[in-house]
Each structure stands twice: as structure tokens, then as C-alpha cells.
Amino acid sequence: MINGLTEGEYKIIRRFNPGTDARISGIPAINPRVFLCLDTETTGLNYLSDKIIELALIAVEYEAATGQITRVLDMYESFEDPGVPIPSEATAVNGITDDMVKGKKFDDARVAEMIGKAHIIVAHNSKFDRKFLEERFPVFASKPWACTLTQIDWAGELMNTRSLEFLLYKMGFFVDAHRALADTQGVVAVLLGTLPVSGELSASAMLAKARAKSWRIYAVDAPFEAKDTLRCRGYTWFTGGDGKSKSWFKDVTDKEAELEWMAAEIYYPGADVASIPAYEVDAYSRFSVREP
């Protein structure tokens, strides 16, 4: 008993630090690859009009066959002045003020150097970060991406939410959420974790999904009244960079089954599924706003 508490009535969690975590051996991998883990803080949610104001990158070496992280290679963090006042809504989330970013600029050469050495880019919400980063640093479009949020079966691992803060808590860690470097450290921690049900290494599970091919299905000219059905099915509304290309889309692994569902539920029974746009997607195009 401690201070009136018996065993099982409390849980201790600790701040995650990739530089001191015992799961990182520091011994070079036999067949080394590099994860470039990252996070961004932005002025808003629209990659076409909002800007990145904080960026953090952590390069870690991993064993190609297993995904096991072996050592930390490099780290970068910086602010950038967006040239406009930061909305109060953004500051309320990330705590970043105009004074903190005033006159600051990302080191493009340093960022490009770290990207160049990476084999795969990893974020906890790559669907969000990739759009912003490709807009600011086009070189990000040339690399394959993976995502700890969507490419690990958290529901199957009995995790009832996929937020980074919650996943870290379940693993016995915490970080100072909603700042780029802390959240990037959180991504590294998740990759180091062992999944509670399957017993598989998180990084290994993610890599298997990242390496697999999928299909992007576009519900072109879908009836307006079908929007709620599409949203419930997991489709996302897409507006192209020209502001004119608009449609619902979803990435799936079973193309034929999805096309049959769309023909029956969105268009009309017996619709010609061959006319529904479907493109093969891999880690180089997944999460990007570019066409596959």
C-alpha cells in the first residue's frame, strides 16, 4: 500500500524520450532503413490557404525486415512566420503565438537533406500532414508515406480511440501534445510499441499496410442526396487544386466489392461499374492530394 492506495489502483506513466528509451539499442541495423517521423502545426485546416508554422522531424534507423527501430539519427525543429496573424483558434490548440514565429523561417536545405536520406515518411495523420508539406516542400511528393493513425488496426487491438495521446497513455508514456516535436516523439514511441492483442511490433504492422497496394475510388457525379451515405462509408470530399475538380473518394483494398456497392447504393442497380474511376494507389501516392 502506498499513501492509502493498494496495488492496481494507480498507473504510472512517464515522459517519452527517444534518446533514452531502452527499446532503442543504439546498435546499427544489419539491413538499415530510415523512418523520417514528423509532425506539423498549422494556422488552420486548409492546405491551400493555411500555412505550416512549426515543423519537427526525427530520423530513426530501423531494421528493414522487422521495423524495429535501432537508433536515432537526426532531429530538426523550427518555426516559420506565415506572414499573416495566427488565428486565435490555432493558438488555442497549439499555443503558438505571432511573437514565437516572427521572422522565423524553415531551413529548406536542412529539411531536404533529411528527406533525401529517408526511406519512408511517417506521421500520425499523414492525410493531413502530407498535403501541407507537399505544398511547402514539393520534395515530399517524391517519397513513400506511412501513417500510424490509419495503417495499424487499432480497433482490432482493442484500442477504442486512435488519438496519439491515448495510444501513448496505453503504452505507459506521455508527451506534451499539440506541439510538433513532442508529437513527433510520440510517433516514434508508437512505432516502438508492441500491439496488445496480436503481439506484433507496431512498426511492422504499419509497414505491411504501407507496402500493400490499394485502390482509390471516385464517386464522380454522385447524386447530392447520396452524400451522407458516402460519408458514413468513409468517403472524403475532394476539391482539386484548380477548385473545379470535385468528388467523393475513398481508398480501399477490395476494388471489385467497393465498385459493386457503389453501383447498387449510389448510382442505380446494375450500373456499369467499369465507368466508375478507380486508380491503383501505393505508398508514393497514398495520402496525397495528387492523382494516383
C-alpha positions as CSV (number, residue, x, y, z in Angstrom):
1,M,0.0,0.0,0.0
2,I,1.3,3.5,-0.9
3,N,-0.4,6.6,0.6
4,G,-3.6,4.6,1.1
5,L,-3.6,3.1,-2.4
6,T,-3.4,-0.6,-2.9
7,E,-1.7,-2.3,-5.9
8,G,-3.8,-2.0,-9.0
9,E,-5.4,1.3,-8.0
10,Y,-2.9,3.5,-9.9
11,K,-0.9,3.6,-13.0
12,I,2.4,5.3,-13.6
13,I,3.2,6.8,-17.0
14,R,6.4,8.6,-17.9
15,R,7.5,11.2,-20.5
16,F,8.8,9.6,-23.6
17,N,12.3,10.5,-24.7
18,P,13.7,8.7,-27.8
19,G,17.2,9.5,-26.7
20,T,17.0,7.4,-23.5
21,D,14.3,4.8,-24.3
22,A,15.6,1.3,-23.5
23,R,13.9,-0.2,-26.6
24,I,16.3,1.7,-28.8
25,S,19.5,-0.3,-28.7
26,G,21.8,2.1,-30.4
27,I,23.3,-0.8,-32.3
28,P,23.3,-0.3,-36.1
29,A,20.8,-2.4,-38.0
30,I,22.0,-5.2,-40.2
31,N,19.8,-4.1,-43.1
32,P,19.2,-0.5,-42.3
33,R,16.4,1.8,-43.4
34,V,15.3,5.2,-42.2
35,F,11.9,6.3,-40.9
36,L,11.5,10.1,-41.1
37,C,8.9,10.8,-38.4
38,L,7.3,14.2,-38.4
39,D,4.5,16.5,-37.2
40,T,3.3,19.9,-38.3
41,E,1.4,22.7,-36.6
42,T,-0.5,25.0,-38.9
43,T,-2.6,28.1,-39.0
44,G,-5.7,26.1,-40.0
45,L,-7.0,23.0,-41.8
46,N,-6.9,24.1,-45.5
47,Y,-3.6,23.3,-47.1
48,L,-4.3,25.7,-50.0
49,S,-4.8,28.8,-47.8
50,D,-3.3,28.0,-44.4
51,K,0.4,27.7,-43.6
52,I,2.7,25.4,-41.6
53,I,4.1,27.4,-38.6
54,E,6.0,24.6,-36.8
55,L,7.7,21.5,-38.2
56,A,9.6,18.8,-36.4
57,L,11.5,15.9,-37.9
58,I,13.1,12.9,-36.2
59,A,15.1,10.4,-38.4
60,V,15.4,7.0,-36.9
61,E,17.1,3.9,-38.3
62,Y,15.2,0.6,-38.4
63,E,15.7,-3.0,-39.4
64,A,14.2,-3.5,-42.8
65,A,12.8,-7.0,-42.1
66,T,11.1,-6.2,-38.8
67,G,10.6,-2.5,-38.5
68,Q,12.5,-2.5,-35.2
69,I,14.0,1.0,-34.5
70,T,17.7,0.7,-33.6
71,R,18.9,4.2,-33.2
72,V,18.1,7.9,-33.5
73,L,20.0,9.5,-36.4
74,D,18.9,13.2,-36.6
75,M,16.4,15.7,-35.3
76,Y,15.1,19.1,-36.5
77,E,12.6,21.5,-35.2
78,S,11.7,25.1,-36.3
79,F,9.1,27.7,-36.6
80,E,8.2,29.7,-39.7
81,D,6.4,33.0,-39.9
82,P,3.3,32.6,-42.0
83,G,3.3,36.3,-43.0
84,V,-0.2,36.8,-41.5
85,P,-1.5,36.8,-37.9
86,I,-2.0,33.4,-36.5
87,P,-5.8,32.8,-35.9
88,S,-6.7,32.6,-32.2
89,E,-8.3,29.2,-32.9
90,A,-5.0,27.8,-33.9
91,T,-3.2,29.4,-30.9
92,A,-5.8,27.9,-28.6
93,V,-4.8,24.4,-29.9
94,N,-1.0,24.6,-30.2
95,G,-0.1,27.5,-28.0
96,I,2.0,29.1,-30.8
97,T,1.8,32.9,-31.0
98,D,2.8,35.6,-33.5
99,D,5.8,36.5,-31.3
100,M,7.1,33.0,-31.3
101,V,7.2,32.8,-35.2
102,K,8.1,36.4,-36.0
103,G,10.9,36.5,-38.5
104,K,11.5,32.7,-38.4
105,K,11.9,30.5,-41.5
106,F,12.4,26.8,-42.1
107,D,15.9,25.7,-43.2
108,D,14.9,24.3,-46.6
109,A,18.4,22.8,-47.2
110,R,18.3,21.0,-43.9
111,V,14.8,19.7,-44.4
112,A,15.7,18.5,-47.9
113,E,18.8,16.7,-46.6
114,M,16.8,14.8,-44.1
115,I,14.1,13.9,-46.6
116,G,16.8,12.7,-49.0
117,K,18.2,10.2,-46.5
118,A,14.7,8.8,-45.6
119,H,13.2,5.6,-47.0
120,I,9.7,6.3,-45.8
121,I,7.9,9.3,-44.2
122,V,5.7,8.6,-41.1
123,A,3.1,10.8,-39.4
124,H,0.2,10.1,-37.1
125,N,-2.2,11.7,-39.6
126,S,-0.4,11.5,-42.9
127,K,-3.6,12.5,-44.7
128,F,-3.3,15.9,-43.0
129,D,0.4,16.5,-42.9
130,R,1.3,15.3,-46.4
131,K,-1.0,17.9,-48.1
132,F,0.6,20.8,-46.2
133,L,4.2,19.5,-46.6
134,E,3.9,18.9,-50.4
135,E,2.6,22.4,-50.7
136,R,5.5,23.9,-48.8
137,F,8.3,21.4,-49.7
138,P,7.5,19.7,-53.1
139,V,10.3,17.2,-52.5
140,F,8.0,15.4,-50.0
141,A,5.9,14.2,-53.0
142,S,8.8,12.0,-54.1
143,K,8.8,9.8,-51.0
144,P,6.6,6.9,-49.9
145,W,4.5,7.7,-46.8
146,A,3.0,5.6,-44.0
147,C,0.6,6.5,-41.1
148,T,0.4,5.3,-37.5
149,L,-3.2,6.5,-37.3
150,T,-4.7,4.6,-40.1
151,Q,-2.3,1.8,-41.0
152,I,-2.4,0.0,-37.7
153,D,-5.6,-1.9,-36.8
154,W,-6.2,-0.2,-33.5
155,A,-9.8,-1.4,-33.3
156,G,-8.6,-5.0,-33.7
157,E,-6.0,-4.3,-30.9
158,L,-9.0,-3.2,-28.7
159,M,-7.9,0.5,-28.6
160,N,-11.2,2.4,-28.6
161,T,-9.6,5.7,-29.8
162,R,-6.7,6.4,-32.1
163,S,-5.6,9.7,-30.7
164,L,-1.8,9.9,-30.2
165,E,-2.2,11.0,-26.6
166,F,-4.5,8.0,-25.8
167,L,-2.3,5.4,-27.6
168,L,0.8,6.7,-25.7
169,Y,-1.1,6.5,-22.4
170,K,-1.9,2.9,-23.0
171,M,1.7,2.2,-23.7
172,G,2.8,3.9,-20.5
173,F,4.0,7.2,-21.9
174,F,3.0,10.9,-22.4
175,V,4.3,13.8,-24.4
176,D,3.3,17.5,-24.4
177,A,0.6,17.1,-27.0
178,H,-0.1,19.6,-29.9
179,R,3.5,20.8,-30.3
180,A,5.4,19.4,-33.3
181,L,8.5,18.0,-31.6
182,A,6.5,16.3,-28.8
183,D,4.0,14.8,-31.2
184,T,6.9,13.6,-33.4
185,Q,8.5,11.9,-30.4
186,G,5.0,10.3,-29.8
187,V,5.1,8.8,-33.3
188,V,8.5,7.3,-32.6
189,A,7.1,5.8,-29.3
190,V,4.1,4.3,-31.1
191,L,6.4,2.7,-33.7
192,L,8.4,1.1,-30.8
193,G,5.4,-0.3,-29.2
194,T,4.1,-3.9,-29.2
195,L,0.5,-4.3,-30.0
196,P,-1.6,-5.8,-27.1
197,V,-3.7,-8.4,-29.0
198,S,-1.5,-9.6,-31.9
199,G,1.8,-9.1,-30.1
200,E,3.1,-7.6,-33.3
201,L,5.5,-4.7,-33.4
202,S,3.6,-1.5,-34.3
203,A,6.1,-0.6,-36.9
204,S,5.9,-4.0,-38.6
205,A,2.1,-3.8,-38.8
206,M,2.2,-0.3,-40.2
207,L,4.9,-1.2,-42.8
208,A,2.8,-4.2,-44.0
209,K,-0.1,-1.9,-44.7
210,A,2.1,0.8,-46.3
211,R,3.7,-1.7,-48.7
212,A,0.3,-3.1,-49.8
213,K,-1.4,-1.8,-52.9
214,S,-4.9,-0.3,-52.6
215,W,-7.4,1.4,-54.9
216,R,-8.8,5.0,-54.9
217,I,-12.4,5.0,-55.9
218,Y,-14.0,8.3,-57.1
219,A,-17.8,8.7,-56.8
220,V,-17.9,11.1,-59.8
221,D,-21.2,12.8,-60.4
222,A,-22.8,11.0,-57.4
223,P,-26.3,12.3,-56.5
224,F,-26.3,15.1,-53.9
225,E,-28.6,13.1,-51.7
226,A,-26.0,10.3,-51.5
227,K,-23.5,12.5,-49.6
228,D,-24.5,11.1,-46.1
229,T,-24.3,7.5,-47.3
230,L,-20.8,8.2,-48.8
231,R,-19.6,10.0,-45.7
232,C,-20.8,7.1,-43.5
233,R,-19.0,4.7,-45.8
234,G,-15.7,6.6,-45.2
235,Y,-15.6,8.7,-48.3
236,T,-13.9,12.1,-48.3
237,W,-14.9,15.2,-50.3
238,F,-12.1,16.3,-52.6
239,T,-11.6,19.6,-54.3
240,G,-8.8,19.7,-56.8
241,G,-6.1,22.4,-56.8
242,D,-8.0,24.0,-59.7
243,G,-11.0,24.5,-57.5
244,K,-13.2,22.7,-60.1
245,S,-12.5,19.0,-59.8
246,K,-14.9,17.9,-57.0
247,S,-16.0,14.5,-56.0
248,W,-16.1,12.0,-53.1
249,F,-13.3,9.4,-52.9
250,K,-12.1,6.5,-50.7
251,D,-9.1,4.3,-50.7
252,V,-10.0,0.6,-50.5
253,T,-8.2,-2.8,-50.7
254,D,-11.1,-4.7,-52.4
255,K,-11.8,-2.7,-55.6
256,E,-14.4,-5.1,-57.0
257,A,-16.5,-5.2,-53.8
258,E,-16.5,-1.4,-53.5
259,L,-17.5,-0.9,-57.1
260,E,-20.4,-3.3,-56.7
261,W,-21.5,-1.4,-53.6
262,M,-21.4,1.9,-55.4
263,A,-23.3,0.6,-58.3
264,A,-26.0,-0.7,-56.1
265,E,-26.2,2.1,-53.4
266,I,-25.0,5.3,-55.0
267,Y,-25.9,5.2,-58.7
268,Y,-28.6,2.6,-59.7
269,P,-28.8,-1.2,-59.6
270,G,-27.0,-2.7,-62.5
271,A,-24.9,0.4,-63.2
272,D,-21.8,-0.1,-65.3
273,V,-19.1,-0.4,-62.6
274,A,-16.4,-0.2,-65.3
275,S,-17.2,3.5,-65.8
276,I,-16.5,4.4,-62.1
277,P,-13.0,5.8,-61.8
278,A,-10.6,3.6,-59.8
279,Y,-6.9,4.1,-59.6
280,E,-4.2,1.9,-58.1
281,V,-2.6,3.6,-55.0
282,D,0.8,2.8,-53.3
283,A,2.8,4.5,-50.6
284,Y,4.1,7.1,-53.1
285,S,0.7,8.4,-53.8
286,R,-1.4,7.5,-50.7
287,F,-2.5,10.4,-48.5
288,S,-1.5,12.9,-51.3
289,V,-3.9,15.3,-53.0
290,R,-2.2,14.4,-56.3
291,E,-3.9,11.9,-58.6
292,P,-2.5,8.4,-58.0
